[in-house]
Amino acid sequence: MSMADAIRRSQLKDGFFDKIDSSAKAALLGLIASDGHNNETGGIVITLQYGDVEYLKRFSNLIYGEDKT
């Protein structure tokens, strides 16, 4: 799988971060703070190395209940 294949656009559930009630949510916020930025359309972009795709899979499962990477 190429890096481009690992990148997908998805919408975060509204209110997902209203309550930080797990270490996984805290870790995702940290990832966004350290490796993310907002793009011109208001989306969140996270730039990682290909080897970090497993992190994205875990976060996808947390947010959506399935792997969307």
Secondary structure as GFF3:
##gff-version 3
##sequence-region A 1 69
A	DSSP	alpha_helix	3	6	.	.	.	ID=ss1
A	DSSP	alpha_helix	23	35	.	.	.	ID=ss2
A	DSSP	beta_strand	36	38	.	.	.	ID=ss3
A	DSSP	beta_strand	44	46	.	.	.	ID=ss4
A	DSSP	three_ten_helix	50	52	.	.	.	ID=ss5
A	DSSP	alpha_helix	53	64	.	.	.	ID=ss6
###
